[in-house]
């Protein structure tokens, strides 16, 4: 954590990242998320938040397909919000929020149902949130 980094509580981080507070705490305990305890409470640097759109130094089209794609036998290259949520530590509400904010790539049907592009699994902000 840098000296100028703003520190967030687990609740603040969860709200801004689309994760549940319990998921944030679990990621901290498993050292999958940078943070430390201060006065008995977890604090996370603001820099640990995924950037909008998942900025990456290399274009995502040039990356290998994720190993997780073998889990599903779907022939399409998109997942429903609930399927994507089950593959990551994001809640369904978090996935929907990230789609609306443009952090995830997807399409919305005329009926309002979202489909998350499989390419979103390659975003750096999502790679850290994939379930084992």
C-alpha positions in Angstrom: 0.0 0.0 0.0 1.4 3.4 -1.0 1.6 6.2 1.5 -1.0 8.3 -0.5 -3.4 5.5 -1.1 -6.9 6.1 0.3 -7.9 3.2 2.5 -11.4 1.6 2.3 -13.3 -0.5 4.8 -14.6 -3.9 3.6 -18.1 -2.4 3.3 -16.9 0.5 1.2 -14.8 -1.8 -1.0 -17.7 -4.2 -1.4 -20.1 -1.4 -2.4 -17.7 0.0 -5.0 -16.6 -3.3 -6.4 -19.9 -5.1 -6.7 -18.8 -7.9 -4.3 -20.5 -9.0 -1.1 -18.8 -7.9 2.2 -18.3 -11.6 3.1 -16.6 -12.2 -0.2 -14.2 -9.3 0.3 -13.3 -10.6 3.7 -12.7 -14.1 2.4 -10.5 -12.7 -0.4 -8.5 -10.7 2.2 -8.0 -13.8 4.4 -6.9 -15.9 1.4 -4.5 -13.1 0.4 -6.2 -12.8 -3.0 -6.9 -9.2 -2.3 -4.3 -6.6 -1.0 -5.2 -5.3 2.5 -4.3 -5.3 6.1 -5.8 -5.1 9.5 -5.6 -1.8 11.4 -7.1 -1.7 14.9 -8.7 -5.1 14.3 -10.5 -4.1 11.1 -9.6 -4.8 7.5 -8.6 -1.9 5.3 -8.0 -2.1 1.6 -6.2 0.4 -0.6 -8.4 2.2 -3.1 -5.9 1.1 -5.8 -7.0 -2.5 -5.3 -10.4 -1.6 -6.8 -10.8 -2.9 -10.4 -10.6 0.0 -12.9 -13.6 0.6 -15.1 -13.3 -1.4 -18.2 -10.4 -3.4 -16.7 -7.5 -1.5 -18.2 -4.9 -3.9 -19.4 -1.5 -3.2 -20.9 -2.2 -5.8 -23.7 -5.4 -6.0 -25.7 -7.7 -8.8 -24.4 -8.1 -10.3 -27.9 -4.4 -11.4 -27.8 -4.7 -13.4 -24.6 -5.3 -17.2 -24.3 -8.8 -18.4 -23.6 -9.4 -19.0 -19.9 -9.3 -22.5 -18.5 -12.7 -21.9 -16.9 -14.3 -22.0 -20.4 -13.9 -25.8 -20.4 -16.4 -25.9 -17.4 -19.4 -25.2 -19.6 -20.6 -27.0 -22.7 -22.4 -23.9 -24.1 -21.6 -23.3 -27.7 -22.3 -19.6 -27.4 -19.7 -17.1 -26.2 -21.9 -15.5 -23.6 -23.2 -16.3 -20.1 -26.3 -15.3 -18.3 -25.8 -13.0 -15.3 -26.4 -15.9 -12.9 -23.9 -18.2 -14.7 -21.3 -15.5 -14.7 -21.9 -14.8 -11.1 -21.5 -18.5 -10.2 -18.1 -18.5 -12.0 -16.8 -15.4 -10.1 -17.0 -13.9 -6.6 -19.4 -11.2 -7.9 -23.0 -11.3 -6.9 -25.7 -11.2 -9.6 -26.4 -7.6 -8.6 -22.7 -6.8 -8.9 -22.5 -8.4 -12.4 -25.6 -6.4 -13.5 -24.1 -3.2 -12.1 -20.7 -3.8 -13.8 -22.5 -4.4 -17.1 -24.4 -1.1 -16.8 -21.2 0.7 -15.9 -19.3 -0.8 -18.8 -16.8 -2.7 -16.7 -18.0 -5.9 -18.3 -18.8 -6.6 -21.9 -22.3 -7.8 -22.7 -25.5 -7.3 -24.5 -29.0 -6.7 -23.3 -32.0 -8.3 -25.0 -35.1 -6.3 -25.7 -36.7 -8.0 -22.7 -33.9 -6.6 -20.4 -32.0 -9.8 -19.9 -28.2 -9.4 -19.9 -25.7 -11.8 -21.6 -22.1 -11.4 -20.4 -19.5 -11.9 -23.2 -17.1 -14.8 -22.5 -14.3 -12.3 -23.2 -15.1 -10.6 -19.9 -13.5 -13.6 -18.1 -10.1 -12.4 -19.5 -10.4 -8.9 -18.0 -7.7 -8.3 -15.3 -10.3 -7.2 -12.8 -12.2 -10.5 -13.3 -9.2 -12.8 -13.4 -8.7 -12.1 -9.7 -12.3 -12.9 -9.0 -12.7 -16.3 -10.6 -13.8 -19.1 -8.4 -11.4 -22.0 -8.1 
